[in-house]
Amino acid sequence: MDQTEHPDLDLWQARQDWFESLDRDYSRRGAPAPSEQACALMVDLQAVFCVGAWAAVIVLAAAIIECQSRHVAGRPDCQLPGVSTKDRKWLYHLRNQLVHERQGEPILTMKDQWMHRPDWEQRARRAVEMAFQSLHPPVDPA
């Protein structure tokens, strides 16, 4: 099964380069120090992203945003600068569908694993960007 094999080294490197370029770009914003646990989870997020475990990327990205929310406001549902309410609802809804399967209506199927990996990769990339946005919100210059 191709999905459980190590990706081609060039593909792995391209994913790692993309992830690390986001890290560089967002960390330049000069935002306050992010949550320690959120930062630690980012290590796992990078690993599962590079390997192409798209559902795991989505679940971890949502967890990172919740960690950061608790760090900033003491609760997991606070609005974070840099992450829109619309985007956050999209991510949490998708994460909940992955974690809490509706009987007979799975959001992720074996067919998806074979035929729709590019669609799931796009969702995963969006989730990664949201995780970075939560850790490094834009800083008000005032």
Secondary structure, 3 states (H helix, E strand, C coil): CHHHCCCCHHHHHHHHHHHHHHHHHHHCCCCCCCCHHHHHHHHHHHHHHHHCCHHHHHHHHHHHHHHHHHHHHCCCCCCCCCCCHHHHHHHHHHHHHHHCCECCECCCCHHHHHHCHHHHHHHHHHHHHHHHHHHCCCCCCC
